[in-house]
């Protein structure tokens, strides 16, 4: 190997692409630096972090639920109409949708005035 591709500290292993040291020597340098900082009086001062903070912002308050005038969920009880639920499930399987998505599609189609052939013979 050419000497410029070898580590500057040990001269044995290939260096990393971004620094002139191999991974092992770079780890040794970092450990020595931390040990020196610890001996000089503890942790260094916090540096100003640049970039977007991780996690959820603290100033934002999450709402408890949707506003009362804008309900966004509907629960449908099919206990009295199990055949209707089976038909929805069958249509959903045929059209590769979940039953929830199929119900939304059927309601939207009905509101637009479209007619759909049923699965009944």
C-alpha positions in Angstrom: 0.0 0.0 0.0 1.2 3.5 -0.7 2.3 5.3 2.5 -0.4 8.1 2.0 -3.2 5.5 2.5 -1.8 4.2 5.8 -2.7 5.6 9.3 -0.4 8.5 10.5 -0.2 7.1 14.1 0.5 3.5 13.6 1.5 3.3 10.0 0.1 -0.2 9.7 -3.6 -0.1 8.9 -5.4 1.7 6.1 -6.7 5.1 7.1 -10.3 6.1 7.1 -11.5 8.2 4.2 -12.2 11.4 6.1 -9.4 11.4 8.7 -5.7 10.5 8.5 -6.1 7.7 11.1 -7.4 4.2 11.2 -10.4 3.4 13.3 -8.4 1.9 16.1 -6.1 4.9 16.5 -9.0 7.3 16.1 -10.7 5.6 19.1 -7.5 5.8 21.1 -7.1 9.5 20.4 -10.7 10.1 21.5 -10.2 8.1 24.7 -7.0 10.1 25.5 -8.8 13.4 24.9 -11.6 12.5 27.2 -9.2 11.3 29.9 -7.3 14.6 29.6 -10.5 16.7 29.8 -11.6 14.6 32.9 -8.2 15.2 34.5 -8.4 19.0 33.9 -11.6 19.5 35.8 -14.6 17.6 34.5 -16.8 17.9 31.5 -16.2 20.6 28.9 -18.7 23.4 28.5 -21.8 22.6 26.4 -21.4 23.7 22.8 -24.2 25.5 21.0 -26.0 22.8 19.1 -26.9 23.5 15.5 -29.9 22.1 13.7 -33.4 21.1 14.5 -34.0 19.8 18.1 -35.1 16.1 18.3 -38.4 15.0 19.7 -41.6 16.9 20.1 -41.4 20.6 20.6 -42.2 21.6 24.2 -44.1 24.8 23.4 -46.8 23.0 21.4 -49.8 21.8 23.3 -51.5 18.7 21.9 -55.3 18.9 21.8 -57.3 16.5 23.9 -59.6 15.6 21.0 -61.2 17.1 17.9 -63.3 20.3 18.4 -66.9 19.4 19.2 -68.2 20.9 15.9 -65.8 18.8 13.8 -66.2 15.1 14.8 -63.9 13.0 12.7 -64.8 9.4 13.7 -68.0 7.3 13.3 -68.6 3.9 14.8 -71.0 1.6 12.9 -72.6 -1.3 14.7 -73.4 -4.2 12.3 -74.8 -6.6 15.0 -78.3 -6.2 13.6 -77.1 -6.6 9.9 -74.4 -9.3 9.8 -75.2 -10.0 6.1 -74.4 -6.4 5.2 -71.1 -6.6 7.0 -70.2 -9.8 5.1 -71.1 -8.1 1.8 -68.8 -5.1 2.7 -66.0 -7.5 3.6 -66.5 -9.4 0.3 -66.4 -6.2 -1.7 -63.3 -5.1 0.2 -61.6 -8.3 -0.6 -62.5 -8.0 -4.3 -61.2 -4.4 -4.5 -58.2 -5.0 -2.2 -59.3 -2.6 0.5 -59.8 -2.9 4.2 -63.5 -3.0 5.3 -63.0 0.5 6.8 -61.8 1.9 3.5 -64.6 0.0 1.7 -67.3 1.6 3.9 -65.9 5.1 3.1 -65.8 4.3 -0.6 -69.4 3.1 -0.6 -70.6 6.2 1.3 -68.7 8.5 -1.1 -70.1 6.7 -4.1 -73.6 7.0 -2.7 -73.2 10.7 -2.0 -72.0 11.3 -5.6 -75.0 9.4 -7.0 -73.0 6.6 -8.5 -74.5 3.1 -8.7 -72.4 0.0 -8.0 -73.3 -3.6 -9.0 -73.8 -5.7 -5.8 -72.4 -9.1 -5.2 -75.8 -10.7 -5.0 -76.8 -12.8 -8.0 
